[in-house]
């Protein structure tokens, strides 16, 4: 079992308070005004018709990874049985909507609880906060551009870890070939605790008919089918895990646990824009890394199960 100290309890209280704030921000009256402003603007996605709901703009999600055995890349180290549970709460909300410009603010906070049965690891609880800011501009009917920044601040709170900073930023553009087919392209800057990377970005969005949606975009490709206005079925791939800075005596070591999750899910419209989503699948390429890639330790696990339950706001 994971032991929650006073700091963890305080963070859970903070998450509950943020949930109240987000629920007030996503209130039916306030969001209805925003949706009406978007419909009155020149943004093209506001005029698309589809049975598939829009991407989540608010979420409360829990992901559970049952016991998995992590094997070291060196034979002289013991293996470890690890269980993980991740709680995430967030939203991104348009704060200003004009004819061709939209400013969005939001964020995500997460609590990643890692329980270790055996291994040279300890139980760990990682708090993660990610503020998000974005600007969208519709140049003309066929071209949209967005600029975003999402720094990530993390801290391991069970064993007195230090705050670490990473994050993403970039410029993404969208071109409409038709109402059913769009191209996304641009560049993304990644900072992983001081290690900087510039990545090209390319993706495709295809809606062959009002009930099907194909999103071939990294890192969240998905295939969605809406049999009617109240249900959706989805096959999706997404990354999971956390990164943090761990203090060991006078030294600090970067740690991370990650996976790629392939899941199938079903969503049900509870009320208007509120959806309940449940999914199950396989967590593959699971890795626990300590230190730098060339000099640290690396543990890998065979594919294992992952279960997710989320409450979503979808305009």
C-alpha beads as a LAMMPS data file, in Angstrom:
LAMMPS data file: protein, C-alpha beads

315 atoms
314 bonds

1 atom types
1 bond types

-500.0 500.0 xlo xhi
-500.0 500.0 ylo yhi
-500.0 500.0 zlo zhi

Masses

1 110.0

Atoms # bond

1 1 1 0.000 0.000 0.000
2 1 1 1.102 3.575 -0.670
3 1 1 1.552 5.752 2.410
4 1 1 0.099 9.237 1.996
5 1 1 1.739 11.880 4.142
6 1 1 0.338 15.273 5.086
7 1 1 1.702 16.890 1.916
8 1 1 -0.100 14.351 -0.244
9 1 1 -3.359 14.947 1.606
10 1 1 -2.937 18.685 1.074
11 1 1 -2.389 18.137 -2.627
12 1 1 -5.537 16.042 -2.849
13 1 1 -7.412 18.861 -1.127
14 1 1 -5.905 21.267 -3.688
15 1 1 -7.085 19.000 -6.516
16 1 1 -10.607 18.984 -5.066
17 1 1 -10.596 22.792 -4.865
18 1 1 -9.352 23.091 -8.435
19 1 1 -12.122 20.758 -9.503
20 1 1 -14.662 23.141 -8.000
21 1 1 -13.064 26.091 -9.806
22 1 1 -13.027 24.239 -13.133
23 1 1 -16.624 23.122 -12.731
24 1 1 -17.623 26.747 -12.131
25 1 1 -15.603 27.878 -15.172
26 1 1 -17.255 25.189 -17.302
27 1 1 -20.720 26.038 -16.025
28 1 1 -23.482 25.679 -18.557
29 1 1 -24.241 29.395 -18.695
30 1 1 -20.657 30.595 -18.990
31 1 1 -19.616 28.013 -21.588
32 1 1 -22.768 28.594 -23.605
33 1 1 -21.733 32.218 -24.076
34 1 1 -18.275 31.094 -25.216
35 1 1 -19.737 28.543 -27.648
36 1 1 -22.058 31.172 -29.101
37 1 1 -19.096 33.529 -29.575
38 1 1 -17.148 30.806 -31.388
39 1 1 -20.115 30.068 -33.650
40 1 1 -20.352 33.763 -34.518
41 1 1 -16.615 33.951 -35.319
42 1 1 -14.831 33.045 -38.566
43 1 1 -13.212 29.922 -37.103
44 1 1 -13.972 27.112 -39.493
45 1 1 -14.243 24.261 -36.980
46 1 1 -17.257 26.030 -35.478
47 1 1 -19.172 25.351 -38.697
48 1 1 -18.373 21.654 -39.068
49 1 1 -21.184 19.143 -38.565
50 1 1 -20.411 15.728 -37.061
51 1 1 -21.976 13.189 -34.737
52 1 1 -18.543 12.781 -33.096
53 1 1 -18.189 15.298 -30.220
54 1 1 -15.321 17.769 -30.054
55 1 1 -12.111 16.988 -28.134
56 1 1 -12.329 17.250 -24.316
57 1 1 -11.821 20.776 -22.971
58 1 1 -12.246 19.706 -19.351
59 1 1 -11.456 16.363 -17.699
60 1 1 -11.170 14.395 -14.487
61 1 1 -9.401 11.119 -15.246
62 1 1 -8.011 8.157 -13.331
63 1 1 -5.725 5.546 -14.898
64 1 1 -4.812 2.319 -13.112
65 1 1 -1.915 0.011 -13.993
66 1 1 -2.014 -3.357 -12.136
67 1 1 1.155 -5.106 -10.965
68 1 1 3.876 -5.392 -13.600
69 1 1 7.379 -6.825 -13.337
70 1 1 10.186 -4.436 -14.339
71 1 1 13.408 -6.162 -15.392
72 1 1 16.794 -4.309 -15.282
73 1 1 19.030 -3.947 -18.318
74 1 1 21.906 -5.182 -16.109
75 1 1 21.958 -8.747 -14.822
76 1 1 23.334 -7.904 -11.369
77 1 1 20.224 -5.959 -10.277
78 1 1 16.941 -7.370 -8.927
79 1 1 13.653 -7.036 -10.798
80 1 1 10.742 -5.103 -9.348
81 1 1 6.958 -5.461 -9.125
82 1 1 5.290 -2.095 -9.574
83 1 1 1.692 -0.854 -9.416
84 1 1 0.725 2.633 -10.626
85 1 1 -2.312 4.876 -10.325
86 1 1 -2.564 8.295 -11.992
87 1 1 -5.170 10.957 -11.210
88 1 1 -5.460 13.937 -13.560
89 1 1 -7.671 17.035 -13.492
90 1 1 -7.602 19.847 -16.003
91 1 1 -9.260 22.136 -18.488
92 1 1 -8.434 24.571 -21.278
93 1 1 -10.914 27.407 -21.716
94 1 1 -11.278 30.187 -24.323
95 1 1 -10.935 33.447 -22.390
96 1 1 -11.152 35.790 -25.399
97 1 1 -12.947 35.050 -28.677
98 1 1 -12.808 37.516 -31.545
99 1 1 -13.612 37.204 -35.231
100 1 1 -10.313 35.516 -36.175
101 1 1 -8.428 35.307 -32.885
102 1 1 -8.901 33.164 -29.809
103 1 1 -6.893 33.098 -26.574
104 1 1 -7.069 30.026 -24.362
105 1 1 -5.825 29.403 -20.832
106 1 1 -5.934 26.303 -18.705
107 1 1 -3.871 23.627 -17.102
108 1 1 -3.624 20.130 -15.754
109 1 1 -2.660 18.845 -12.327
110 1 1 -1.835 15.219 -11.683
111 1 1 -0.954 12.876 -8.855
112 1 1 0.959 9.745 -9.852
113 1 1 1.063 7.109 -7.072
114 1 1 3.672 4.395 -7.633
115 1 1 3.630 1.384 -5.295
116 1 1 6.712 -0.857 -5.291
117 1 1 6.539 -4.387 -3.878
118 1 1 10.127 -5.412 -4.577
119 1 1 13.061 -3.671 -6.273
120 1 1 15.709 -1.080 -5.439
121 1 1 12.922 1.545 -5.610
122 1 1 10.739 3.101 -2.954
123 1 1 7.051 3.967 -3.056
124 1 1 6.790 7.317 -4.763
125 1 1 4.095 9.954 -5.207
126 1 1 4.675 12.496 -7.949
127 1 1 2.753 15.762 -8.137
128 1 1 2.642 17.388 -11.567
129 1 1 1.324 20.824 -12.552
130 1 1 1.051 21.993 -16.169
131 1 1 -0.215 25.503 -16.964
132 1 1 -1.284 25.900 -20.599
133 1 1 -1.591 29.023 -22.771
134 1 1 -2.481 29.143 -26.469
135 1 1 -3.393 31.609 -29.208
136 1 1 -5.319 30.646 -32.347
137 1 1 -5.592 32.746 -35.514
138 1 1 -7.754 31.949 -38.550
139 1 1 -5.876 33.476 -41.497
140 1 1 -8.541 32.646 -44.053
141 1 1 -11.170 29.989 -44.658
142 1 1 -8.597 27.246 -45.249
143 1 1 -5.757 28.072 -42.843
144 1 1 -5.514 28.185 -39.051
145 1 1 -2.425 28.677 -36.877
146 1 1 -1.887 28.063 -33.177
147 1 1 0.947 28.942 -30.790
148 1 1 1.082 27.181 -27.422
149 1 1 3.239 26.834 -24.302
150 1 1 2.881 24.108 -21.656
151 1 1 5.616 24.069 -18.969
152 1 1 5.509 21.085 -16.593
153 1 1 6.504 21.367 -12.923
154 1 1 6.891 18.124 -10.968
155 1 1 7.909 17.053 -7.483
156 1 1 8.243 13.691 -5.730
157 1 1 6.584 14.303 -2.360
158 1 1 6.942 10.959 -0.531
159 1 1 10.723 11.139 -0.082
160 1 1 11.548 14.848 -0.177
161 1 1 12.304 15.277 -3.851
162 1 1 13.144 18.600 -5.491
163 1 1 11.038 20.548 -7.965
164 1 1 11.875 19.854 -11.588
165 1 1 10.846 21.711 -14.742
166 1 1 10.228 20.426 -18.248
167 1 1 7.615 21.161 -20.871
168 1 1 6.572 21.848 -24.439
169 1 1 5.919 24.760 -26.749
170 1 1 5.387 25.142 -30.439
171 1 1 3.633 26.418 -33.521
172 1 1 1.026 24.206 -35.207
173 1 1 -0.904 25.097 -38.367
174 1 1 -3.949 23.472 -39.960
175 1 1 -4.922 23.503 -43.635
176 1 1 -8.382 22.481 -44.861
177 1 1 -8.445 20.525 -48.095
178 1 1 -12.169 20.008 -47.484
179 1 1 -14.626 19.918 -44.583
180 1 1 -13.733 16.248 -44.099
181 1 1 -9.937 16.303 -44.548
182 1 1 -7.324 18.531 -42.870
183 1 1 -3.541 18.613 -42.635
184 1 1 -1.704 19.647 -39.451
185 1 1 1.967 20.687 -39.555
186 1 1 4.500 22.717 -37.610
187 1 1 7.233 22.372 -35.022
188 1 1 7.388 21.533 -31.306
189 1 1 10.075 22.475 -28.786
190 1 1 10.640 20.028 -25.901
191 1 1 12.649 20.690 -22.767
192 1 1 13.237 17.641 -20.562
193 1 1 14.990 18.872 -17.380
194 1 1 17.467 20.926 -19.400
195 1 1 17.734 18.650 -22.423
196 1 1 16.356 20.549 -25.420
197 1 1 14.858 19.011 -28.562
198 1 1 13.167 20.560 -31.605
199 1 1 10.739 18.213 -33.327
200 1 1 8.838 18.529 -36.621
201 1 1 5.085 17.977 -36.425
202 1 1 2.776 16.413 -38.996
203 1 1 -0.732 14.990 -38.681
204 1 1 -3.980 14.309 -40.532
205 1 1 -7.642 14.669 -39.567
206 1 1 -10.233 12.785 -41.635
207 1 1 -13.999 12.613 -41.217
208 1 1 -15.223 10.238 -43.958
209 1 1 -18.814 10.710 -42.756
210 1 1 -20.588 12.340 -39.774
211 1 1 -20.210 9.191 -37.611
212 1 1 -16.508 8.454 -38.117
213 1 1 -13.429 10.466 -37.133
214 1 1 -9.796 9.523 -37.776
215 1 1 -7.115 11.582 -36.001
216 1 1 -3.640 10.582 -37.188
217 1 1 -1.880 13.075 -34.908
218 1 1 1.046 12.543 -32.550
219 1 1 1.023 11.678 -29.698
220 1 1 -2.730 10.953 -29.477
221 1 1 -3.887 9.123 -32.634
222 1 1 -7.450 7.844 -32.399
223 1 1 -10.309 6.266 -34.336
224 1 1 -13.778 7.296 -33.132
225 1 1 -17.238 6.042 -34.127
226 1 1 -20.513 7.615 -32.988
227 1 1 -23.448 5.196 -33.489
228 1 1 -25.753 7.993 -32.315
229 1 1 -25.560 11.371 -30.568
230 1 1 -25.231 9.870 -27.062
231 1 1 -22.573 7.170 -27.546
232 1 1 -19.039 6.960 -28.923
233 1 1 -16.659 4.038 -29.388
234 1 1 -12.950 4.749 -29.595
235 1 1 -9.600 3.100 -30.290
236 1 1 -6.720 5.320 -29.157
237 1 1 -2.995 5.393 -28.460
238 1 1 -1.514 7.798 -25.901
239 1 1 1.573 8.210 -23.685
240 1 1 1.458 7.676 -19.925
241 1 1 3.743 8.150 -16.948
242 1 1 5.648 10.887 -15.120
243 1 1 9.115 12.421 -14.784
244 1 1 10.605 13.985 -11.661
245 1 1 13.810 14.869 -9.807
246 1 1 14.763 12.547 -6.953
247 1 1 17.102 13.598 -4.151
248 1 1 19.633 10.961 -3.027
249 1 1 21.750 12.432 -0.251
250 1 1 23.582 15.425 -1.713
251 1 1 22.820 14.384 -5.267
252 1 1 19.784 14.797 -7.484
253 1 1 18.771 12.222 -10.080
254 1 1 16.161 12.528 -12.799
255 1 1 13.679 9.641 -12.806
256 1 1 10.845 8.771 -15.148
257 1 1 8.290 6.036 -15.619
258 1 1 6.454 5.827 -18.914
259 1 1 4.442 3.734 -21.314
260 1 1 2.404 3.855 -24.516
261 1 1 -1.210 2.886 -23.914
262 1 1 -3.355 1.288 -26.621
263 1 1 -6.945 1.232 -25.373
264 1 1 -10.492 0.713 -26.565
265 1 1 -13.176 2.744 -24.874
266 1 1 -16.834 3.639 -24.772
267 1 1 -18.263 7.060 -23.983
268 1 1 -21.788 8.052 -22.915
269 1 1 -23.290 11.537 -22.865
270 1 1 -24.535 12.155 -19.329
271 1 1 -25.907 15.650 -19.961
272 1 1 -25.433 18.119 -22.810
273 1 1 -21.611 18.446 -23.031
274 1 1 -20.724 16.132 -20.115
275 1 1 -19.440 12.677 -21.085
276 1 1 -18.419 9.595 -19.095
277 1 1 -15.595 7.619 -20.755
278 1 1 -14.321 4.159 -19.748
279 1 1 -11.509 2.299 -21.494
280 1 1 -9.254 -0.716 -21.107
281 1 1 -6.221 -1.894 -22.998
282 1 1 -2.506 -2.609 -23.013
283 1 1 0.340 -0.494 -21.659
284 1 1 3.384 -1.276 -23.805
285 1 1 6.996 -0.090 -23.935
286 1 1 6.891 0.425 -20.151
287 1 1 10.196 1.833 -18.898
288 1 1 11.518 3.089 -15.565
289 1 1 14.703 5.142 -15.965
290 1 1 17.025 6.601 -13.330
291 1 1 19.616 9.153 -14.409
292 1 1 20.889 9.968 -17.876
293 1 1 20.336 7.613 -20.803
294 1 1 24.040 6.843 -21.279
295 1 1 24.959 6.385 -17.598
296 1 1 21.753 5.635 -15.690
297 1 1 19.701 2.561 -14.896
298 1 1 16.912 1.312 -17.119
299 1 1 14.137 -1.145 -16.228
300 1 1 11.671 -2.483 -18.777
301 1 1 8.386 -4.340 -18.302
302 1 1 6.394 -6.614 -20.555
303 1 1 3.078 -5.204 -21.846
304 1 1 0.463 -5.135 -19.090
305 1 1 -3.112 -3.974 -18.553
306 1 1 -4.291 -0.395 -18.089
307 1 1 -7.782 0.811 -17.140
308 1 1 -9.043 4.392 -17.429
309 1 1 -12.198 6.147 -16.251
310 1 1 -12.814 9.815 -17.012
311 1 1 -15.426 12.525 -16.815
312 1 1 -15.102 14.931 -19.764
313 1 1 -16.485 18.238 -20.985
314 1 1 -16.843 18.110 -24.790
315 1 1 -18.323 21.141 -26.612

Bonds

1 1 1 2
2 1 2 3
3 1 3 4
4 1 4 5
5 1 5 6
6 1 6 7
7 1 7 8
8 1 8 9
9 1 9 10
10 1 10 11
11 1 11 12
12 1 12 13
13 1 13 14
14 1 14 15
15 1 15 16
16 1 16 17
17 1 17 18
18 1 18 19
19 1 19 20
20 1 20 21
21 1 21 22
22 1 22 23
23 1 23 24
24 1 24 25
25 1 25 26
26 1 26 27
27 1 27 28
28 1 28 29
29 1 29 30
30 1 30 31
31 1 31 32
32 1 32 33
33 1 33 34
34 1 34 35
35 1 35 36
36 1 36 37
37 1 37 38
38 1 38 39
39 1 39 40
40 1 40 41
41 1 41 42
42 1 42 43
43 1 43 44
44 1 44 45
45 1 45 46
46 1 46 47
47 1 47 48
48 1 48 49
49 1 49 50
50 1 50 51
51 1 51 52
52 1 52 53
53 1 53 54
54 1 54 55
55 1 55 56
56 1 56 57
57 1 57 58
58 1 58 59
59 1 59 60
60 1 60 61
61 1 61 62
62 1 62 63
63 1 63 64
64 1 64 65
65 1 65 66
66 1 66 67
67 1 67 68
68 1 68 69
69 1 69 70
70 1 70 71
71 1 71 72
72 1 72 73
73 1 73 74
74 1 74 75
75 1 75 76
76 1 76 77
77 1 77 78
78 1 78 79
79 1 79 80
80 1 80 81
81 1 81 82
82 1 82 83
83 1 83 84
84 1 84 85
85 1 85 86
86 1 86 87
87 1 87 88
88 1 88 89
89 1 89 90
90 1 90 91
91 1 91 92
92 1 92 93
93 1 93 94
94 1 94 95
95 1 95 96
96 1 96 97
97 1 97 98
98 1 98 99
99 1 99 100
100 1 100 101
101 1 101 102
102 1 102 103
103 1 103 104
104 1 104 105
105 1 105 106
106 1 106 107
107 1 107 108
108 1 108 109
109 1 109 110
110 1 110 111
111 1 111 112
112 1 112 113
113 1 113 114
114 1 114 115
115 1 115 116
116 1 116 117
117 1 117 118
118 1 118 119
119 1 119 120
120 1 120 121
121 1 121 122
122 1 122 123
123 1 123 124
124 1 124 125
125 1 125 126
126 1 126 127
127 1 127 128
128 1 128 129
129 1 129 130
130 1 130 131
131 1 131 132
132 1 132 133
133 1 133 134
134 1 134 135
135 1 135 136
136 1 136 137
137 1 137 138
138 1 138 139
139 1 139 140
140 1 140 141
141 1 141 142
142 1 142 143
143 1 143 144
144 1 144 145
145 1 145 146
146 1 146 147
147 1 147 148
148 1 148 149
149 1 149 150
150 1 150 151
151 1 151 152
152 1 152 153
153 1 153 154
154 1 154 155
155 1 155 156
156 1 156 157
157 1 157 158
158 1 158 159
159 1 159 160
160 1 160 161
161 1 161 162
162 1 162 163
163 1 163 164
164 1 164 165
165 1 165 166
166 1 166 167
167 1 167 168
168 1 168 169
169 1 169 170
170 1 170 171
171 1 171 172
172 1 172 173
173 1 173 174
174 1 174 175
175 1 175 176
176 1 176 177
177 1 177 178
178 1 178 179
179 1 179 180
180 1 180 181
181 1 181 182
182 1 182 183
183 1 183 184
184 1 184 185
185 1 185 186
186 1 186 187
187 1 187 188
188 1 188 189
189 1 189 190
190 1 190 191
191 1 191 192
192 1 192 193
193 1 193 194
194 1 194 195
195 1 195 196
196 1 196 197
197 1 197 198
198 1 198 199
199 1 199 200
200 1 200 201
201 1 201 202
202 1 202 203
203 1 203 204
204 1 204 205
205 1 205 206
206 1 206 207
207 1 207 208
208 1 208 209
209 1 209 210
210 1 210 211
211 1 211 212
212 1 212 213
213 1 213 214
214 1 214 215
215 1 215 216
216 1 216 217
217 1 217 218
218 1 218 219
219 1 219 220
220 1 220 221
221 1 221 222
222 1 222 223
223 1 223 224
224 1 224 225
225 1 225 226
226 1 226 227
227 1 227 228
228 1 228 229
229 1 229 230
230 1 230 231
231 1 231 232
232 1 232 233
233 1 233 234
234 1 234 235
235 1 235 236
236 1 236 237
237 1 237 238
238 1 238 239
239 1 239 240
240 1 240 241
241 1 241 242
242 1 242 243
243 1 243 244
244 1 244 245
245 1 245 246
246 1 246 247
247 1 247 248
248 1 248 249
249 1 249 250
250 1 250 251
251 1 251 252
252 1 252 253
253 1 253 254
254 1 254 255
255 1 255 256
256 1 256 257
257 1 257 258
258 1 258 259
259 1 259 260
260 1 260 261
261 1 261 262
262 1 262 263
263 1 263 264
264 1 264 265
265 1 265 266
266 1 266 267
267 1 267 268
268 1 268 269
269 1 269 270
270 1 270 271
271 1 271 272
272 1 272 273
273 1 273 274
274 1 274 275
275 1 275 276
276 1 276 277
277 1 277 278
278 1 278 279
279 1 279 280
280 1 280 281
281 1 281 282
282 1 282 283
283 1 283 284
284 1 284 285
285 1 285 286
286 1 286 287
287 1 287 288
288 1 288 289
289 1 289 290
290 1 290 291
291 1 291 292
292 1 292 293
293 1 293 294
294 1 294 295
295 1 295 296
296 1 296 297
297 1 297 298
298 1 298 299
299 1 299 300
300 1 300 301
301 1 301 302
302 1 302 303
303 1 303 304
304 1 304 305
305 1 305 306
306 1 306 307
307 1 307 308
308 1 308 309
309 1 309 310
310 1 310 311
311 1 311 312
312 1 312 313
313 1 313 314
314 1 314 315
